[in-house]
Amino acid sequence: MFLVKFNKQNRSFGLFNYSATGVLLFLLMFLGCTSGEKQSELDLPVETKECRPWTYWWWMGNAVDKQNLSRLLETYDKAGIGGVHIIPIYGVKGYEDKFIDYLSTEWLEMLEFTVAEAERLGMGVDMSTGTGWPFGGPMVSLEDADSKVTIDTFMLMSDVRLEKKLDKELLQALMAYSDEGEIVDLTGKVDKDSVPDWIPPGGNWKLYAVSQRFSGRDVKRAAPGGEGYAVNPYSKRALSNYLSVFDEAFAVYHGGKVRANYHDSFEYGGNWTDDLFDEFQSRRGYDLRKHLSALLGKGDDDMVARIKSDYRETISDLLLENFIVPWVNWVHEKGSITRNQAHGSPGNILDLYAAADIPETEIFGPSGFKIPGLRMDPDFDTEPPDLLMLKFSSSAAHVAGKKLVSSESCTWLGEHFKVSLSQVKPEIDQLLIAGVNHVFYHGMAYSPAGETWPGWLFYASTNFAPSNSFWRHFPEHNAYITRCQSVLQSGKPANDILLYFPVYDVWHNTEGMESRLQVHNISKWLYSTPFYNVAKTMWDRGFTFDYISDRLISNVKVAKNNLLTGDNEYRTVIVPDCNLMPVKTLENLMNLAKAGATIIVQGNLPRDVPGFGDLENRREQFRKMMAELKPVDSDFSGISQADFGKGHFLIGGNIEELLAVANVSREPVADAGISFIRRTHERGYYYFMANLGKQILDGWVTLGVKAKSAQLFDPRSSRRGIADLQEGEAGAAQVWLQLQPGESCILQTFSTKKINGPKWKYMHVSGEPYEIKGEWSVDFIEGHPELPPGVKTEHLTSWTVFGHSATKNFSGTAKYSITFDKPEQQADDWLLDLGRVCESASVKVNGQLIGVLWSFPFRIDIGDALRDGKNTLEIEVTNLSANRIADVDRRRVPWKKFYNINFVDIKYRPFDASGWKPMDSGLMGPVNLIPCN
């Protein structure tokens, strides 16, 4: 139940607590972090380098040197970056003499130095197992290269020989099919002249020539020494040959270990490997060569879909067992761990994520949150990120017992030079709520000192490097993520439900060959499924869940009627309405029920088994097992129940009613319109909550857990205090929350203990806002290409219209100063509301630094700093780099000098900012004081 009170005299402005007191509290709170000791149970968990955000770090042309490596790592460390992920890529024109070949002795020396410097600074280093992406390079032979299948069809009549020459080296199979159903294998009959030595004995025949050809996929964005074919991701031999080159190169490496090796999202072009027919027969139990017409999509739709499903399952198996798992094992032998982006793969991405030590997702483009004032790039026209897609990676981690879930964060969030920290924060919040707890920025390019601005840049935004003007306030953003991730890396996930992902329903279709489960175009494979609909319904209603695959279900155990997997505990498994389920999965579910688990079936029980091999025997097993379930009407309308062993199956259409019968409660937090994630700690729960909508939250919010006391943290400022708490229905805790759109908080509950400490400072509006008016002095204090002259004005507007030409091109910081009288109105406290800010600001009152505002809402508590009578307000505002780059391009400064793709805009056209209109910059206001009690 969500209770909220709104009236004109009782409006909340939430967590704008960047006070000097808050900063001092934060310093005290984290004083013991470096010693590895937590001060008390009321402190946030201990900060580690993994708690801090990390970044992709592109080495352009590997043209790196020790002096700049050390300088950049120190710069990153001071800004709050916890680690770097080295990705060697193409180089910069004019620096060819500084290029270093990948895996050369000199390159290994640079890696060794980087790892040592990072260790000195308390940072970490990851690296891709290759350059650019995907895996590949000059060590990959054509035999081991990424490959596609082609199937050529020839029509022959009786006694007519095929005269066309076939490429024997590429040929995988040559099969002849008669109209009467006879099948002849002609693979061994292709003679020295590359034509089949065979004449059709009678009737009409189709010949299918199956060939394996190079897919055409080379390493994308490869670095010098890393150019070459992409490796075949289905071939264990190809991977072994590829990794042997690293074994040889690193035999002379004596430096520190990188923390993790990385495999990027699936961007191979192939769908075949040279032993696929044998692998298929071994795994699926029949010869695919005898069903080539169905593989080509010809014949009965169900038959075609079954053959293609078997093919898709086979390459999913090969990708996992011949590639990802052996790569993980190889990395472990080297003393490191792995990060893997499974999305895009033609396989069950839950299994592929779970195989890595750190599953990694990604977000590409803006999510389109309805936060008032939040800007979204109008040129972005692809599908926005979807939280339920992001949960595939975190679900795999939770179910498999992995502590960390990483993310490639904010790729193409907006056009180059136009992304603000206020746009980044809600995207990061959504990642954290989806279960990510190890953020990687995308990203920063190594750029040497002295390089003309903007320096070396990667072709795809967002640029998080020091060349970005938002770097001035970037440490505040990084501190925010660090505080959040210190909580979200502690304890355990607290999700109640395992939601079965019916991948065979996805694979069972007649279209195309492989089925790629991409993160960018999920409307093609996810949105229309009952699985997604159930997940969306549960998410909207506040149920907590993780996804689980057929393979991962086999690892689930039952204890005290709960489900155990990955050291986490769940209340039930939900099977969404699905057509197909393997016998083994049904058997596993029945065994769980037999041991005491509750299995929920939303919709109908599965109707059939997938695939074609041994179909009738499997169907018979399936029917017999289904017959053991004897559903009868329950005491609840629309729900039937099949008792089985110590547990039971519940079957019905309404997922919320089914969960109620299973005694699985939801989190009423969702009713408040805010997004959340919940984790356990030793004495209760942590909640991370974010208001990603347009409504203000100010009221009692019912939790799904009981609590004797609770504490609130503002992760932007580190302010904390004991929350107002009361007991609601059935003993559930209710906490008073105040969250403005764009705002977030951390709630820590204590199940049985009454904690003591300072109370949380709630802010209730007690009167009308007081606008600060008068003459503002605007002084440009830092920036480029030149500092414009100062201005005095009584009207706050973009500094680009101040009348001096230099203001149109300026990127940097301007100080706004004004003297004003404290309002006569009585109030216990005062909030300062800056109105519209382009783009981030620091605030001083009477010479005292109050705090930094870099995200919505741009409001701050200044009550302690106000004096009776005259007061001085100073606001230093930093804009984006857009206006400066537009000037650079108008003057045709030759900074776009990169090989390969060079530098493109958000629509992948050659980048040119010369025609950009000036972006609004500075303090736009209105600036108001808001009285509060």
N, C-alpha and C positions, 0 to 999 in steps of 0.2 A: 504493500500500500504506500502510495506517495502522497504526502500531505504538503501543501505549499500555501504560503500566505503572501498575498500581494496587495499593497495599497500605496498611495502616493507618498505617505510618510514612512514607509517601511520597505525601501528598495535596497537591495544588496549590491555591493560592488566587489565581493569576493576576495581574491588572494593577491591584491596589489601591494605586496609587503616588502618592497625592496628598500627597507629602511636600514640605516646604519646599525641599528640594534640587531636586525636580521642578519646582516653580514657578519657581525661579531659572533652571533650565535652559531652561524655556519662554521666560522673558523674554530670555535671551541669544540663544535660537534665533531669536526674532522681532525682535531689535533693529534689523535692517536692513530690515524689511519696508516701512516707510514711505518709505524711500529707493529702493525698487524693486530692491534688490540682494540676491541670495541669498548667504549667508555661505560655504557649501561644499556639495558634492554630498550631504553627510550631513544637511543641513537639510531640513525640509519646504519645499515650494515657496512662493514669495512669496505673501503674503496680499494680496488685493484686496477691494474692496467686494463683488464678486460671490461671493467665498468665504464671506462672512458670511451668515447667514440673513436673508432679507427677510420682509416681512409685508404681507398685505392690510391696507389702512387705510381704513376706512369713514368717509366724511364725512357725518354724519347731518344731513340738511337743508342741507348745505353751510354750516352755521352755524359757520364757522371764523373765527378772527381771528389776526392776526400774532403777538401775544404768546403765545397758546397753541400755535400752530404751531411757533414757535421752541422753546418749553419742551418740547413733546413730542418733537420731533426730537432735541433734546439728550439727553433721557432715554433715547430708543431707542438713540442712538449709544453712550452710556455703558454700556448693557447688552449691546452687541455686535451690534446690528442693522445690516445693511449698506444697506438701502434700504426704501422703502415703495411700495406700489401703491395709488394713490388710486382709490376706488370711491365716487362720490356715491350716496347712498341716501335713503330717506324720513327725515323729521325727528322731532324731539322736541316733544311738546306743551308749550306754555308758552314756546317759543322762536321762535314764528312771526316775530317782528319781526327775528330775526337770520338767517332763511333767506336764502340767496343763490341766485338763479336760475342754473341751469346754463348755461355759455357766455356769461353776461353779462360786462360790462366788469369788474365787481367780482369775479366768479368768476375771471376770467383774471388779475386782480391777485393773488388769493390763490395761484393756481397759480404765477405768476411768483415770488412770495415764497418759496413752498415749495421750488421748484427751486433758488433761490439759497441758501437756508439749508442744504439738503441738500448742495449743492456745497461750501459752507463747512465742513461737518462731514465731508466725504469720503464722503457717502452718495449713493445713487441714487434716482430717482423714475420709476416706471412709472404708467400710467393706462389705464383702460378707455376705449375709443372710444365713450363713451356713459355713461349712468347705470344702476345696477342691472345687469340682464341680461335678455334678450339685447339686441343692437343694436336701437335704435328710439327713439321719442320724438315730440314734437309736429311735427317736420319731416316725418314719414312720412305721406303721403296714403293714403287707402283703396286707391288704385290700386297703391301700392307696398308695401302691408302684407302681412304673413305670410298665406298663403292655403292653403286646402284645396280639394280637388276633391270634388264630390258628383256622383253619377251616378244619376239617377232613371230608372226603367224603366216603360214604358207598354205594355200589350198592346192591339193593334188588330186588328180583323178586316176583311175585304175591304169597301171602300166606306164605312168608318166613320172619320170625321175626328176627330183629337184636339182636344177643346174646351178643355183645360186651358191657362191662360195661363202662359207661360214668361217669366222675367226676362231680357229681351234683353241688358241690360247685364252680366249675370253669365254668360250662355250662352257656352260655348267651342265646343260642337259639338252638333248634333242629328243622330243617325244612325238609319236604319231598317234592320232586319235581317229578311228573310223566312225562313220555314221552309225554303225551297228554296235558301237560301244567297245570295240577292241582297242587296246592300248599297247603300243610297241615302243620299247626303249631303243632309240637309234644312236645314243650318245657314243657308243664304241664303234659305230659303223661309219664315222666320218673319215674319209680316206686322206691320203697324203696331199690330194689336191683340194682339201677342205670342202668337199661335197659328200653328202651321205651316199654310201654304197648300198642303196636300197630302192626297190621299185614297189609301189603299192600293189598288193596282190589282187585287189578288186574293190570296186565301190569308191566312194569319196572319202578323202582323208584330210585332216588338218595336222600340219606339223608346227610344233611350238619349239622355237630355238631360244633357250634361256641363256643369257650372257651376263656376266658380271663386268661392269665397266667403271672406271674412275668417275666419281660423282662430279668432278670439277671443283670440289671444295679444297682450296688451299687455306693455310693459316691466315686468318683475317688480322690486319693491322700488325703484321709480324715485325719483329725487330731485326736489325742486321745479325746474320748468323742464325736466324730462326725461320727463314723463309722455306716454304716447301709444302708438300701435301699434308692435308689433315689425315690423321690416323683413322683406321677402321675401328669404330667403337664397339663392334660385336665380336672382334677377333682377339682371343687370348694371346695368340702368337704375335700379332701386330703390337699389342700393348707391351708384351715382354721385350720385343726388339726395341721399341721406343724407349722404354725405361732403362734398358741396358746402356744407352748412351749417357744417361745421367749417372749411372753407377761408375762408368769409366771416367767421366769428367770430375765427379766429386771424390774420386779416389785420392786426389791431391789436395782436397779442401780440408783445412784443419781449423776452421773457424767455428764459432758458435752455431748451434742449430737454429734454423727458422722454426717458429712455433707450428705453423700449419702450411701444408700444400693445398692448392686450390684448383678446382675444376669448374669452369664457367658453365652457364646454361647451354643446353644442347643446341648447337648450331652446326652440327654435321649435316651433310646433304644426303648421306647414304641410307640404304635400307637392306643391305645384303652383305654376306660374307661367304668365302669360298667353301666352307663346310656347312652351309645352312641346311642343305637337304638332309645331310646326315644328322645334324643336331635336331632338326624338325622330327625326323622319324624316331629318334631316340626319345624325344620328349613327348611327342603327341601320339606316337604309336602307329603311324601310317605314313605312306610315301606321298609327299606333296607333289611329286612329279606326275602322279596319276590324277591330279586335280588342278591342272594349270588353267583350264578354262574357267573354273570357279575363281581362281586367284585373279584372273583377268576381269572378273565381274560378270561372267556369262553363265546363264542357267537360272535355276530356281533361286529366288531371293534369299530364302532361309539357308539353303545349302551354301550359297556364295558367302553369306555373312558368317556362317560357321567356319568355313575354310579360312576366311580372312581373320576371324577372331583367333584361330589357332596360330596363324602366321604372326599376328600381333603379339600374342602371348609368348611366342618363341623368341622374337627379337627383344622383347622385354626381359626375358630370362637371360639372354646372351649379354645384353647391355649391363645387367646387374652382376651376373656371375662371371663373365669373361672380361669385364672392363672395370666397373666401379669397385667391386669387392677386391679384386687383385691389386688395383691401384692403392686402395686403402691399406691393404696388408703390406704392400711395398713401402708405403710412407711410414707405417708403424715400425717396420724393421729399421728404418733410418732414425727412429727416435722422435718423430714428429706426429702431428695429427692432421686431419683433413677437413676441408670445407668443400661442400658440393652444392651447386645449383642444379636441382633435378628437373626443374620446369623446362618445358619444351621437348622433353624426351618422349620417344615412342614407347613408353613403358609405364608401369604403375609407379607414379612419382612418389607415392608414400614409401615404397620399398627403397627407392633410389635415394630419397632424402635420408631415410633411417640408416642406410649403410655407412654414411659419413659420421665423423665425430661431431661436426657442426653443420647441420643442414642450413642452407642459405636460400632465402627468397629474394625478390627484388620488386621495387616499385618503379614504374615508368610513366611519367606524366603526372598531372595534378588530379586529385580525387574529387574536386568540385564541392568541397564543404560549404555549407550555407552560413558560415561565420560572417556577420556583417562587416563589410570593409575589406574582406580577404580578396586579394586580386588573383585572377586566374588567366593564364596566357590564352588569348583568343585564337591563336594559331595552332593550338594543340587539338588534334581532331581524331585521336585514337581512343579506344576504350579506357576509362579511368581505372586505377587500381581498385581491387575488390578485396575487402578484409577476409571474406570467406575463402578466397583463393590463397591469400597469405597464410591461412591457418593450415594448409597442407604441410608446410615446412615445420611449424611449431608442433603440430599433431604428431608428426613422425618423431620429433625429438622427445616429446613427452612419453609417447608409447614405448619408445626404445630406450628411455632412460638417459637421454643426452642433456647436459646442463645448459648448453648455449645454443641459441638460434640466431643466426646472423642475417643481415640484409644488405643488399646493394641498394643504397638509399638515394632517392631524389634524382635519378637519371632523367634528363629532359623534363625536369619539373617546370621549366619555362625557357624562354629564349635566353641565349647567352647574355650575360650582364644585366638581366632583368629580374633575377630571382632574389627575394629578400628573406631574411631570417624569419619574418612573420609568416611567410609562405612555407618555410621548411618545417616549422614546429608542428603544425597539425598533422603533417604527413608522418613525422616521427612518432607522434602520439598514436596514430592509427597502427603503425608497425608494432609499437610496444603493446597495445591492446590486443593485437593479433597473436602475441606470444613471442615476438622478437625481443631479444635482450642483449644483442651484441651488434650495434649499429656500425656499418661501414659507409662513409660518405663516398659518393661517386661524383667527383673525386678531386685529386690534385695531381698536377704534372710537375715533375722535377724541373726547375727553371734556375739557371745559374745567375749569380749576382751580376749586376751591370747590364743585363739584357733589357732592351727597350720595352717599356710597358706596352701590352699586358704580359709580356714574357711568353714562355712556352705553355701552350694550352692543348688539352685534349679536345677532340672535335665535338663531343657530346657533353652538354651541360649536365650537372651544375658544377661550376668552378668554385671549389671551397678553399682555394689557395690564398696565400697572403696578398696576392695581387688584387683580390676582390676587396672593394671598399668596406664591405661588412665585416672584414677581419677585425676592425676596431672593437666590435662588440661580440665577436665570435666566441671568445672565452666564456662569456655568460651563457651562451647557448650550449657549449660543451659541458659546462658545470651542471646545467639542467639535466642533460642526458645522463651524466655520470651519477647524479643523485637517483634518478629514476632506475637506472640499470643496476645500481647497487642493491636496490630492493628486488628487482625482477630477476636477478641472478641468485637470490637467496631463497631458502626454503624449498618448497615443492609446488608444482602446479596444483590448483584445487578445482579440477573439473570433475563433473559427476557422470558424464555420459560418454560412451564410445559409439561413434556413428560410423557404421559400415559403409565403405565406398565401393559400390558395385561396378568395378571396372569392366566386367564382362558385358554389361549392358552398353558401355561406351564402345567397346571393341566390336560388338555384334552389329555391324552395318555393312552395306555393300559398296560404300564410297571409298575410292582411292586404295592406297596400300597401307603404309604405317599410319598410326593414329597418334599425333603429337599433342600432348597436353600442355599447351602453352599458357604462359601467364598473361600475355597481352591480348589474346583473342578468345577469351573464355566463353563468349557467346556462341562459339562454334561447337563447344563440347560440354559445357557445364550448366549454363543458365536454364536450359529446358528440362533438366533431369529432376526426378523426384528427390534425389539426394540433395541437390541444391535447395529445393523448395523446403525440405525439412530443416536443413541447416539454417536457412534464412528465417523461418518461423521461430525456431528455437532461439536464435540470436536476438531477434526482435523482442522476444518475451523474457529474455534474461536467463535462459538455461545455459549451463557451462558444459562444453563438450570438446572432444578431440576426435579426429577421423582415424579409422583403422582399416587396414587392407586384409585381404584373404591370408596373405603370408604372415602378417603380424598377429592375426587372431590366433594362430597356432601356438604363440608364446604366452597367451593369457592363462592365468591360474585363478582359482576361486578360493577365497578364505572368508569365512563368516558371511557367506552369501554376497560378498563384494568381489569385484574383478581386480586382479593385480597384474600389472605389467609395467616394466621399466621403473620399478620402485614407486609407482604411483597407484592410487586406488580409485576405482570407479564403481558406480552403483548399478549400471545396466549397459547393455548393448542394444542399439537401435538398428534394425534392418529396414531401410526405406523401401518403398514399393519398388520391386525389381523383378525382372523376368527370369534372369539366369543366375544360378549359383552353383559352383562346383560341389561335388559330393563331399570332398574333404572339408570345405568350409561349413556345409550343413552339419557334418559330423562333429566338427569342433564346437559349433554353437550348441548342439544337443548335449555334448559332453559338459559344456559349461553349465547348462541348465540342470543336468543330472547332478552336478556338484553343488547346486544351490543358487545359481545365478538366475536373474530375470532377464529374458530376451524379449524385446519389444519389436513387433513387426507392424510397421505403419503401412496400411493398405492391405495388399494380399501377400500370402506366402509366395516365395519364388515358384515359378511354374515349370522350369525346365533346367537342364544342365547346359553349359556352353560348349562350343566346339563340336567337332565331328568324330574324332577318334574314339573307337569302341563305344559309339553313341548309345546303342540299344542296351548294352550291359550297364552303362552308367545311368541311363534313364531308369532301368529296373531297380538299381540300388537306390536311386533318388526316390522313386515311388514307394519302395518299402520303408525307407526312413521317414518319409512324410506320413505314411500310414500309421507310424508309431505315435505321431502327434494327433491327439483326438480333441480338437477344440470344442468347447461347449460354451453356451452363453454364460457370461458372468453376471454378477449382481449389478454391473454397470452397463447402461444402455450403449449399444454399439460396439461393445468390447467382448470378444470371446477369449477364453483362457484354456490353455492346454498344459496341465500339470505334467511334469516330466522329471523323474527322480526327485531330488530335493528342491528343484526350482520349477520354473514354468515359463511358457511363452504367453505373451499378451498380444492380441491381434485386434487392430481397429484402425479407423481412419483419422481420428483427431489426435494429433501427437501430444497436445497438452493434456488431454484427458487420459491418455495412456500413461503418461509420466506421473500424473497424479495417482493413478491406481498403483503404479510401481513405487509410490512414496518417494519420488524424486522431486525435490522442490526447486523452484526457480529463484533467481535473484531479482527481487522487486526494484533493485537499483535501476533496471532498464526502464521502469515506468517513469523515471525522472527525466528521460530523454538524454541521458549521458551514456557514454561508452565506458567500459571497464574491463579489467582483468583482475583475477583474484589468485593469490598464492597463500600458502600456509607459512607461519613461522612457529617457533617453539610454543608460544602461548596464545596463539590466535591466528589472525589472518592479516595479510596486506591486500589493500585494494589500490590499484592505480586507476584513476578516473579522469576523463577528459570530456569537456563540453564542446563537441564538434558541430553543434547546431546553432540555431539563431535565437533560441529562447534563453532567458536568464533563469538560473536555478537559485531559489532562496527558500528553503523549507526543510521539513523533516523528510528524510529518505529512509525507507525501511530496507534493512539488509537481509540477506538470506541466512544469516548466522546469528547466534546469540553472543552477547558480549556484556561484560561488567563495566568496561571502560574502553575508551578509544582516544587515539591521538591523531591530529592532522598535521601534515607537512605541506608546505608550499615548495615544490622542487625548483621553482624559479629563483626564490630568494633564500631558501632554507629555513624560513620562519616555521615554528611549530608550536603546538599547544594542545591542551586537553580539550577534546571536542565535547559539545553538549550531546548527551546521550539519554535516551529513555527507552523503556520497554514497551514494545508494541504487541500485536496479537500473537498468541502462541509463544510468547517470550522472545520474539525476534527483536533484535536491536534496531532502534531508530536513531539516526544521527542527523544533526542540522548541518546542511551543506549550503554553501554559497559559491556558485561558479558562474562567471560571466562567459559568454560565447568565446571560445578559443582558450579558455583557462583549464588548468588541470590541477590535480592534487593527489597526495598519497594519504590513505587512511590506514592506520594500524589498529586493529582491534585486539582486546585481551579477553579471552573467554571466561576466565574465572577470577581475574585479579583486578582490584581497584587501584589504578596507578595514580600517582601524585605528580604535580608539576604545574607550571604556568598554564592558565587557561588560554584557549584559542581566542584570538581577537576577532570577533564578528563585527562587521560594519553595517549599521542600519542607517539609511538616509533619514535625516531629521528636518530637512528644509529644502528650499529651492537652491539650485546651483548659483554660484556667484562668479560671473565672468571677469577674468583679469583683463582689464582694458588699459589703454594708455600708449605711451610711446615705447616701442620695442627697439632695442639696439641689436643689429645683426652684424656680427663680425665673422669673417671667414678665417678660420684658424689653422686649418690643415687640409691639404688636398692638391689636386692637379687639374688642368695643366698650369694654371696660375691662380693665385688668390685674388678674387674680385675685391673691389673696395667695399668697405662697410656701408651699411644702410640703416637709416632710422625710419620706422614706419609705424602707423597705428592700425594697419590692416594686415593680418597674417595671410600670406598667400605663397605660392611656390616661388622660390628664389630665382627660378628661371625667367620670371617676368619683372625682375627688379629694375630692368632698363639698361644694365651694363652687359655688353656682349659676352664678357667672361663668365657670367653666371649661367648662361645656357650650356656651356661646355664643362662646367665644374663638377667634379666628383670629389667628395670629401666631407668635411665637417664645418658647420657654422654654429657659433654660439649666439643664442637669443637671450637677451637680458632685459629685465624690467623691474621697476620698483613699484610696489603696490601696498595699500593699507589692508591690514587684516580686517575681514568683515566684522561688523558689529554684532552680527548674529551669534548667539551662544551655541556652542557645540562641543561635545566631548572630544571629537577628532575631526580631521579634515582629509578628504581625498583630493588629490590633484589629478584632473582629467585633461590630457593634452589634446583631445580631439583627434584630428587626422595627423598622422606623423609619417613622413616619407624620408627615411624608412625605420630608423632606430634612434634612441635618444638616451642621454644621461641627464640626471636632474640634480641640481644643487639649490638648496634654500638657505639663504644667509651664509653662504660659503661652505655649507655642510653638504657633502655628497650623500644624497638620499638613495640613489640606485640607478639601474639601467633598465630601460624599457625597450625590448626588441621584438615583442610579440603581442598579440591581442590578449587582454585589453591594455591600452596605453594609459593606465591609471596607477597611482601610487599613494600610499599613506604618508602624509607629511606633517601630521598633527604635532608631533613632538618638536619639529623644527620651526614652527611658526611662532612669531613674537607679536605682542600687542603693538599696534602702530605700524611703522614702516617695515617692509620685508623686501628682500632682493631674491628674485628668481632667475636662475641661469639654466638654460636647456641647450645642451650641445647635440645637434642633430646631424646624423650621417646619412647621405643618400646612396643610391646605387651607382654603379660604374657605367651605366648606359649612356649618359650624356657625354662622358669623356670618350668612350669608344666611338661614338658617332662623330665626334670632332676628329679623332685619329683617322677614321676612314675618309672623312671629307678632305683631310690633308694628304690622303693616300700614303700614309706611313706604311712601309713594307713589313708588317708583322706577321702576315699570313704566309708563312714560308715552310710549311710542313710537307713532308712526303706523303704518299698514299692518298688518303681522302682529303688532306689539307685541313680546311676548317669550313664547316657548313652550318646553316641555320636549322631551326627546329623542323623545317620541311625538307631538309637535306639538299638545299640549294646552296651554291657558294655564298658564304656569309658576306654581307655588306650592310653596314649600319649607317652609311652616309646619308640615307634618306629619312632616318628616324627623326620624329619630332621630339623636342625635349620632354623628358619624363618629369612629372611633378616632383619637387624636391624640397625638403625642409619641413618646418613646422607650419602646418596649415590651420590648426586650431578647429574650433574655438577652444581656448584654455579656460577651464572652470575649476573653482574650488567647490567641493560638495560637502556640506555639513553632515556629520554622522554622530550617532550615539552608539 
